[in-house]
Amino acid sequence: MPGHRGVLLAIFLLAGSSAAVAATREDNFPRPANLDANIAFWKQVFTEWGERDHVIHDKENLEVVYEVVQTNPSGSNGRIGKAAAEAIRLRLAHYAGLLQALDAKGPEGPGEEGKRIYALWGCPCAPGALAAAGDRLRVQRGIRERFTAGLQRAEQMRPKILPILRRHGVPDELAALPLIESSFDGRAVSHAKAVGVWQFIRATAQRFGLTVRGKRDDRRDAIRSTTAAARMLQHHREELGSWPLAITAYNHGLSGVWKAVDTLRTKDIGRIVAEYKGPRFGFSSRNFYAEFLAATDLMDLHFAQLEAQR
């Protein structure tokens, strides 16, 4: 009997610990209902759509996916050829015209495809709504291959960076951020000349203690750059008062997020994503927190599967 009671106690304590972890995550990283579709979209970008797939979708309502255009494999530079780019341009023009026609004539005018788009939007819609959607067409390329490679790199990197994050009071979940920043590729360089696993630009790197001078570039050092990223994230958290805003500031900048907070008089990330219309708060910034949540879920799943195989 004593042994039986001991097993029951262990199970009870484990269940309580898991519940506490779940509660902490929910407190630190809330998931407003209006972000559900965005999170689901990014999971598809990360796991279902590859580099050949170009997803034509609505820029604001990510549940609305018109078509996935497939192109031939890219060259080593990752860019698509002229023929593929032209094919995508033509499909964009097609949907812009179709949405205009639907707005003017209703679902019967453009035929079966028009009915599909009409249903996709849950119409009847307000006058002008579908025409406006024609101005919000966007193409998102899949990154399944790159994301998968990032998860594989994370197997080596995560054990090294978690102690650093914890030492600076940064939750473990932030270890997923490099998945969307660089796919854990220390050689990564962005169009904005951000470098390394955590994608620091030179000025920000130097502000948070990294040396970028001559042949030395600490942004390429996984340990040093993780320390700088932890300091930056914790600084944003202290300034803004929440992890969702701190994460958004990692992409949009601290002053940019403060402007959103001041404009709407709220720190609710759901409201900021839905309502803030600042000129610099574009698609990338608006979706950064949802991308992070999607990456966190997928990283958790990956490491849970690894653990189950041991």
C-alpha positions in Angstrom: 0.0 0.0 0.0 2.7 2.6 0.8 4.3 1.9 -2.6 0.9 2.3 -4.3 0.3 5.6 -2.5 3.8 6.7 -3.6 3.0 6.1 -7.2 -0.3 7.9 -6.9 1.5 10.9 -5.3 4.1 11.0 -8.1 1.4 11.0 -10.7 -0.5 13.7 -8.9 2.6 15.9 -8.6 3.5 15.3 -12.3 0.0 16.3 -13.4 0.2 19.4 -11.1 3.5 20.4 -12.6 2.3 20.0 -16.2 -0.8 22.1 -15.4 1.4 24.8 -13.8 3.7 24.9 -16.9 0.6 25.1 -19.1 -0.8 27.9 -17.0 2.5 29.8 -17.1 2.7 29.5 -20.9 -0.8 30.7 -21.3 -0.1 33.7 -19.0 3.2 34.6 -20.8 2.0 33.9 -24.3 -1.7 34.4 -24.7 -3.5 33.3 -27.9 -6.3 35.7 -28.7 -9.0 34.0 -30.8 -8.4 36.4 -33.7 -4.9 35.0 -34.2 -6.0 31.4 -34.6 -6.2 31.6 -38.4 -2.8 33.3 -38.6 -1.2 30.7 -36.5 -2.7 27.9 -38.6 -1.6 29.7 -41.8 2.1 29.9 -40.6 2.1 26.2 -39.6 1.1 25.4 -43.2 3.9 27.7 -44.5 6.4 26.0 -42.2 5.3 22.4 -42.8 3.1 21.9 -45.8 4.2 24.3 -48.4 7.7 24.1 -49.8 9.9 26.3 -51.9 8.1 25.4 -55.1 4.7 26.6 -53.6 3.6 30.2 -53.9 0.4 30.8 -51.9 -1.9 33.5 -53.2 -3.9 34.8 -50.2 -5.6 37.7 -48.6 -3.2 39.9 -46.7 -5.5 40.5 -43.8 -7.7 37.4 -43.6 -5.2 34.5 -43.7 -8.0 32.0 -43.9 -8.6 33.1 -47.5 -6.2 31.2 -49.7 -7.1 31.5 -53.4 -4.5 29.2 -54.9 -1.1 27.6 -54.5 0.9 28.2 -57.6 3.7 25.6 -58.1 6.9 26.5 -59.9 9.9 24.6 -61.1 12.7 24.1 -58.5 14.8 27.2 -57.8 18.4 27.7 -58.5 21.1 27.7 -55.8 20.3 31.4 -55.0 16.7 30.5 -54.0 15.2 32.9 -56.5 12.5 31.9 -59.0 13.0 32.3 -62.7 11.4 34.9 -65.0 8.9 32.5 -66.4 7.7 31.5 -62.9 7.5 35.1 -61.7 5.4 35.9 -64.8 3.1 32.9 -64.1 2.5 34.2 -60.6 1.9 37.8 -61.8 -0.7 36.5 -64.2 -2.5 34.6 -61.5 -2.5 37.7 -59.2 -4.0 39.7 -62.1 -6.6 37.0 -62.7 -7.8 37.1 -59.0 -7.8 40.9 -58.9 -10.1 40.9 -62.0 -12.3 38.1 -60.6 -12.8 39.9 -57.3 -13.8 43.1 -59.2 -16.3 41.1 -61.3 -17.7 39.4 -58.3 -18.2 42.7 -56.5 -20.0 44.1 -59.5 -22.1 41.2 -60.7 -22.3 38.7 -57.9 -21.4 35.0 -58.0 -23.3 34.2 -61.2 -21.3 36.4 -63.5 -17.8 34.8 -63.3 -19.1 31.2 -63.3 -18.0 28.3 -61.1 -14.7 29.8 -60.0 -16.6 32.9 -59.0 -18.9 30.8 -56.9 -15.9 29.2 -55.1 -14.4 32.6 -54.3 -17.8 33.9 -53.2 -18.2 31.0 -50.8 -14.6 31.4 -49.6 -15.5 34.8 -48.4 -18.8 33.7 -46.9 -20.7 36.2 -49.1 -23.1 37.9 -49.6 -20.6 40.7 -48.7 -21.0 44.4 -48.3 -20.7 46.5 -51.5 -17.1 47.1 -52.3 -15.8 44.4 -50.0 -14.6 42.0 -52.7 -13.2 44.8 -54.8 -11.2 45.9 -51.8 -9.9 42.4 -51.4 -8.5 42.6 -54.9 -6.1 45.2 -53.5 -5.0 42.9 -50.7 -3.6 40.0 -52.7 -0.3 38.7 -51.5 2.0 35.8 -52.3 3.7 33.8 -49.6 6.3 31.2 -50.5 6.5 28.0 -48.6 9.6 27.3 -46.5 9.0 23.7 -45.5 12.6 22.6 -46.4 14.2 25.5 -44.6 12.1 25.1 -41.5 12.8 21.4 -41.4 16.6 22.1 -41.6 16.1 24.7 -38.8 14.5 22.1 -36.5 17.5 19.7 -37.2 19.9 22.5 -36.3 17.9 23.2 -33.2 18.6 19.8 -31.9 22.2 20.9 -31.5 21.6 24.5 -30.6 18.7 24.4 -28.2 20.6 22.7 -25.3 23.3 25.4 -25.6 20.9 28.4 -25.7 18.3 27.4 -23.1 20.7 27.9 -20.1 21.5 31.4 -21.4 17.9 32.4 -21.7 17.1 31.1 -18.3 20.0 32.9 -16.7 18.5 36.2 -18.1 14.9 35.4 -17.0 13.7 34.7 -20.5 11.2 31.8 -20.9 12.3 28.7 -22.7 9.7 29.3 -25.5 11.9 32.1 -26.8 14.3 29.4 -28.0 11.9 29.0 -31.0 12.5 32.6 -32.2 15.6 31.7 -34.3 13.4 29.3 -36.3 11.6 32.3 -37.8 14.6 34.6 -37.8 17.3 32.4 -39.4 16.3 28.7 -39.2 19.2 28.5 -36.7 21.6 29.3 -39.5 24.6 31.2 -38.2 25.6 32.2 -41.7 22.2 33.8 -42.5 22.3 37.4 -43.8 19.0 39.3 -44.5 18.3 42.0 -47.0 18.5 44.5 -44.2 22.1 43.1 -43.4 20.9 41.5 -40.2 23.4 38.6 -39.4 23.5 35.3 -37.6 21.1 33.1 -35.7 19.3 36.0 -33.9 19.5 38.3 -37.0 21.1 41.4 -35.4 21.8 44.5 -37.4 25.1 46.1 -36.5 23.8 49.0 -34.3 21.5 46.8 -32.2 24.2 44.2 -31.8 26.6 46.8 -30.5 24.0 48.3 -28.2 23.5 44.9 -26.5 27.2 44.1 -26.1 28.3 42.4 -29.2 31.5 43.3 -31.0 31.2 44.0 -34.8 34.5 45.3 -35.9 37.1 44.2 -38.5 37.2 40.5 -38.9 35.3 39.9 -35.6 31.5 39.7 -35.8 30.0 38.3 -32.6 26.6 38.1 -34.4 27.9 34.9 -35.9 28.8 33.4 -32.5 25.8 31.5 -31.3 26.6 31.8 -27.6 27.5 35.5 -27.6 24.6 36.4 -29.8 22.1 34.4 -27.6 23.3 36.4 -24.6 22.7 39.7 -26.5 19.3 38.4 -27.7 18.3 37.5 -24.1 19.3 40.9 -22.8 17.3 42.6 -25.6 14.2 40.5 -25.1 14.2 41.0 -21.3 14.7 44.8 -21.9 11.7 44.9 -24.2 9.7 42.9 -21.7 10.6 45.3 -18.9 9.7 48.3 -21.0 6.5 47.0 -22.5 5.2 44.8 -19.8 4.4 41.6 -21.8 6.1 38.9 -23.8 3.8 39.3 -26.9 4.8 42.9 -27.1 8.4 42.2 -26.5 8.4 39.6 -29.3 6.7 42.0 -31.7 9.3 44.7 -30.8 12.0 42.3 -31.8 10.7 42.7 -35.3 9.1 46.1 -35.3 11.3 48.0 -32.8 10.6 49.2 -29.3 9.5 52.7 -30.3 7.2 51.3 -33.0 5.4 49.0 -30.5 5.1 51.9 -28.0 3.4 53.9 -30.8 0.9 51.2 -31.3 0.2 50.9 -27.6 -0.2 54.7 -27.3 -2.4 55.0 -30.4 -4.9 52.3 -29.3 -4.4 52.8 -25.5 -4.1 49.0 -25.1 -1.4 46.4 -24.6 -3.7 43.7 -25.9 -1.7 42.0 -28.7 -5.0 40.7 -30.3 -6.3 44.3 -30.6 -3.0 45.7 -31.8 -2.7 43.1 -34.6 -6.4 43.6 -35.7 -6.7 47.4 -35.3 -3.4 49.2 -35.5 -2.8 50.8 -38.9 0.6 52.5 -38.4 2.4 53.0 -41.8 5.4 50.9 -40.7 3.3 48.1 -39.1 3.2 46.0 -42.2 2.5 42.3 -42.8 5.7 41.1 -41.3 5.3 43.0 -38.0 1.6 42.2 -37.8 2.2 38.5 -38.1 5.5 38.1 -36.1 3.8 37.0 -32.9 1.6 34.5 -34.7 4.6 33.1 -36.5 6.4 32.8 -33.2 3.5 30.8 -31.7 3.3 28.5 -34.7 7.1 27.9 -34.5 6.8 27.2 -30.7 4.1 24.6 -31.3 6.1 22.9 -34.0 9.4 22.9 -32.0 7.5 21.4 -29.0 6.1 18.7 -31.3 9.5 18.0 -32.8 11.3 17.5 -29.5 8.4 15.5 -28.1 8.7 13.1 -31.0 12.5 12.9 -30.5 11.9 12.1 -26.8 9.3 9.4 -27.7 11.8 7.7 -30.0 14.5 7.3 -27.3 
